Amino acid sequence: MGSHLRQSLFQCTTLTFLLTVAAFLDETTEKVAKSDGFCHRILRTQGLRREGFNEFSLRVEGDSPFYKPGNSYRVTLSTTSPSYFRGFTLIALKENKEGDKEEDYAGNFQILDDEDAQFMTNCPPAVTESTPRRRTRIQVMWTAPAAGTGCVILKASIVQRRIIHFQDEGSLTKKLCEKDSEGDGVTERPIMDCCACGTAKYRLTFYGNWSEKTHPKDYPRRANHWSAIIGGSHTKNYVLWEYGGYASEGVKQVSEFGSPVKMEEEIRQKSDEVLTVIKAKAQWPAWQPLNVRAPPSAEFSVDKARHLMSFLAMLGPSPDWNVGLSAEDLCTKDCGWVQKVVQDMIPWDAGTDSGVTYEAPNKQTIPQEKIRPLTSLDHPQSPFYDPEGGPIIPVARVVLERIARKGEQCNIIPDNVDDIVADLTLEEKEEDDTPETCIYSNWSPWSACSSSTCDKGKRMRQRMLKAQLDLSVPCPHTQDFEPCMGPSCHIEDASTCMMSEWISWSPCSVSCGMGMRSRERYVKQFPEDGSLCQLPTEENEKCTVNEDCSPSSCIVSEWGEWERCSASCGMGMKKRQRIIMMSPADGSMCKTETAEVDKCSMPECHTIPCMLTPWTEWSDCSVTCGKGMRTRRRMLKSSADLGDCNEELDQTEKCMLPECPMDCQVTEWSQWSECNKSCGKGHVIRTRMIKMEPQFGGAPCPETVQRKKCKLRKCSRDTGKRRRKEALEKRRSEQAKEDGDGEGEGEQYPGCKMRPWTVWTECSKSCGGGTQERYMTVKKRFRNSEFTSCKDKKEIRACNVNSC
């Protein structure tokens, strides 16, 4: 069994792992013997180690050293640019377990993206890459094990070229212990002292992704927004807010009302612990395309003592929900400064209001609860509820990017980005001060660096002031500068040759099967020293056209060039085609697609964002009952000469009022029946059917049977005597009907003897009104009879008059 598993695991690991087999040979005989276990080969793969690889990190949602049994946590494996990894393996082990048995593994992983990750075929508890390719980040969900499991070790291995990183301690290993139910307390996250030197400057950019498209359930259309961002860079002795802690009054006011005033006051009162107060503007509405509104950003600095940053922003409207980072450490263990942090964010509950929906009325939580992340199983009415307990879709993403450093640096590993500047204070900005009355285009791309050698220089970007809606409010600068290094500092651009762009690929060398194709580029500028360019000017690659080359297949040409984009700016569509070279020999139709359509993006359309009034209230419904329509509108605030506004000014939606009354509906009357008497006075009937019963208080149904008199020729002489005899016979007949509904002896009529009435026929309809008939026939006529009433008789009656 052990040998079979060991052989299978070798098959499922990548070629990179195989190249590192030599690194395993120094292990002791005891370790090799143990490696025959369940997934033990993964645990023993140490690979070719490289000193210092702290750019890789394994992170568990909440950054807490504890887990709550049964809860789900987002696990992120990432690296800072320009590093990358091609493959990875992720496992969760019970503490002090070797991993050679299935019960050694704790909890369960969930795959979020099949294109990124999959379970290992021969080691089901482990997660690995779906396809080996360059990546900087992957995410999976991990559901914590049941109570009583104890501590769990999450371990990751990283495959980068021929180097495999795997460590039992450090940034690729996380230890999580079960949270004591009695002491369900504050997170005790140990924060190490920072050994970095100098000062670093960062830019925080907040991307709010919360919209009706991403989170449709009960999305608040009218008042959705993000509050102003408030936070600071601080020491490890000061806590703005934290998971498992209690919200201060400032945190409460941000989370419930979106007001940063009190929290800013609290931060400034700790001025000895804080280096920079972080502030950015609110966003109304919560989401708009990036070409309409740039994401809010703020710049801040950190140093050796104040190397942590925290911030909060309210998701509104909401009871007390917010997003943010708590004590994010920007100092690395090799005494440097983190280059970039990218974090997807789910909402947190501040524990001060008990509402469960976006627009729930205020309901103070007494006693106050601890700050915790929302989950998809909190409450069935929650907009994030998922009965299967799946992860909450992130509502925002925050990016922290280092933009400059100042002073002497002491990082153990040299930093691959030289962004040291002489002074940071000249560029220090606490918040974006662009007035809403200034309408700009987007920033242009950065220019080339002003230094052509490996020296420090500057690069510039520009934007255009498109409109100034209020001349009394000045508009800020339209140019922006930042430090840069010359192009020869980059390894990839070491050659001084200037090359053209690649020319499009040539046609494939074959029309069926696998062939080759090539493309070329040329040297635009040779080195000044007269040396030859070492960069390639030609590339070749394999190509496949018509994989099936049999006579019964359809042979087509290669795809032609894409046609011009249908839009001159913004998003459009493009099309390309190919032709059928040869139809199948059997004469069947080609099922191969000969046209392909794809999206295309052109430069942004230079339209001025509309300045609009709020939407009016919805109008009354267009009907007094049933289904109708209602409308609302808004107006354009900016003047018409600033350009066309493409935003909709009117909206229409369906409305529903109580159902309208529906009267009873009946069919037309049937034809009158025959007279029920052969002479003298009688009656005829007619019927109609009910098509629909009255509903919602409609008019009741009218009569469905009508009778009227009929008068035939007078009966013959002896009228009185005959009538008395007929009346007697009629009474006998009616008595017979009551006793046997027509069965038994026949009736006696003057001059003849009749057979009994037949039974009523089946109703002509099962519902909606029908008719039944029955007959009486002459059994015997007496001689010398002069009565003309001696003939066959028929009766008709209504039946099943109820509606269908």
Steps between C-alpha positions, in 0.01 A plus 500: 500500500780747596702426186195554281421837658861610472505417129166679443615813675807518278269493199281789624783736599649733246826464309648758735456268795675221310802719436552535877523130585869535570417731788319218680795253507656645816198418713542232763378145454231565759356789299503301177316219669233737619450643151310193391185635670170653382618832348838501666702559185355854483605574857857379443554702182745770608651587161784734424477766769589861437599735779228750576171451318270708712329639192274192523226502762215278619212696651180389676197731501478702819873464575413330827704218658169335592226323309139435592390138435285472188567854378631566148808713436651640181862384457724709273839396363674797340827662406608858441578619149723440309527155660267223387443128541402232248365232731400446862375243748284580803418267793349527850646262763414438862785613723777244558362269229716362220235489227539129427135427584176654381397591856813716536337769282268765644206684344405514134611720211256644243610598150390853402631500142549176304744677269729575795484197729396137528525214749797270450384178336698265724499720811141628539563722807757708310427788260730571207503704177271408209759594239859615556524866400625828636285629783535737794197402704248220561210467743313200641253456786580286804229377735632449853465153656263399779552599863769309685742478206758728660756705311531477120804573283435642150804447275573613147769412251595729212646395163700774331707391201729230643469614858249353741427699815346312789552593862388366835508845654464848355286668236389177328373335818210609722407351836136536602370378835143428597336796670400429861121543522534648849773742402369594160714804535709758333742396232847458644696546181869535584652789308878492463719804544599664173868500404466707181677833465392833359146590398270359231209666328193309378191571295171340613250451215148384584299317230136463606356200314166492688227545238159364401672275247736333750262499801142512359310384809313798655757741354410856617461693175442844648764562766783257431841652580838458666575738784820701521807289580665570835808335649868548575851355510586417860705304752419151623396649836201682348193312372248687282279194474549122492325170445361373831526841666229752587425802282595840640259791470690615189476155339129490588432835332685393184323163486146625576492852359803521267638795702882504533513805731511320835743234381736766359485675839592172672793446261637853545481463877760222459739724304806340664393160365389620153714616209235578233123544515351325194194663343319458168168625365164326518351344185140568390378272347700203622609389152570673171721396206863601539480713184228708668646528851851423619524287815573694822858490617717638780873511566666427834842428646640236737823470694673255729280579801173568315504221241134389528200647320129470571192653340121471487219594260127447543294305249179701485220478562553228761445438874871511598690334216842613385812390317861568586844379600621463857870530593627417150877457543701662220839403643658177372704252702808578291490860626345644184168656402219303329464601134130426449197362686179403320212392722140411411259608770180359646284703742552501878235541771597764758279337765308818583174452303294182466347565156534225239407687179640805322220736602395342830384753765751586771508234771780546749679181603490467880743392627742604226648207305851448366609593150473203265482428126154442351434149370251361250316311777434793739128547428260391219403867442861611465593619147805274522306188605584169330329184635801296386738717701710610203747789523380860480595666172750778583345847506825692453871470427773712655846542348795630705790586271838633606580811299817633665758448776712752683822474699752223558357155433619185679308215338690171498388413147556782248173648381440457125322838474713809554247759615714690751438876488656794681186618672150364558339800664466700179277230353305425818123520447244386752211479255390567147396864501353509148169693518193335350450808280823425309448250219822334378589238242679189622875522560714429194756215516828585673765649275843344452747563781699823462822302561622285212770334714479307824449820702209654684263714299136605484208401286181694436134441425232748403124543506273751333263739677181443302262724695502732801141512620565760770751773406531608862654162596857455368591170330823318602798420280474314171854353517641236734863395554663201669859374538630231264819321395648492149414209266844338516435418869254227396641158422243435229599823319878448537553523126519849357336382177166661420269247336176539307178326597457144374341471155193273489546123468546348155246243370547145626732294277233230450130514426421189703666365813798645689745740338711805581450874480733793563504872569769766477605834638782731407764714670390862523822628658838326532727545807707814499821301554451322168446154655249254358153460644456177691121509506320257266335639188303185414278261692357162397225296656288197424154548354209265439239537226216248459598236751282244321641456146285202396287520178185515710614813683445865412819682394511872581759775459676677785324787671533832320600825666257663742284766339498854633329548836136605465552785748732796459527537877411289801386138461396352167501177301742361244464213256723263307420231245634193329384315192415137427776356279343158447167352603474142632525232232167352603322821401390589853488858624799658679422566864819696561459867596620737229458825694612605845400809698683646799494813714747780426605800702587836350629812678253644745223719366563858608159571644452727796351328805148628551416714801154368587235570762384208719219282366148618583264273689322236291171620351164340582426178317335556161204276594271476802517122513710223351828551307612843384804722459658778705776748419758725658738759359797718572641817345832608357674753725797588275436736207420354159801660329740271690408209275246224461398302805452128440354422840131408505271769638180293517440155641192281473418183692203270549267540800236271645183598689226267637333293228209658311146354559402247231128445423350162432515403133239276328449364149218598262158338553439165331203446264156448661412136555186339360172549685451239768131458398358364178184715526367769717727703732856397592847656535840508332848563657838635395838500681835675503832407662728680749840575342658663806385538859515856648836594658631775729147631575362496144132479402329165578389259228153551341247219450607212279154342431191675360146366445208637301152380416414335174153451359418247229173417329206424721454148610196305351150461656429358839754748604397511863493126540821455307672771696399340828630168374824660377540676834456165676752337270738791554482463875568128463794579272646750745457250781685243289779753443540551870495129575729374230597798284303363207546132565206253538171484322425732216254791529143483369393770255161530331494254211844340567731332745853647538828341592675633812731807476854415410780604739645849448779509244854603603541877537628650177777684695689422818498864611391842380133403435364212294172315433350156559217325316266205556233335287163322527380294206156360411462136598142436370233704327136411564272445211241762434721750685447858399759655736774671315721517810592138452860553373862476620604759759834670594608709802807729536662643815814703586800336671857576623447875502806556723797682339799307376 
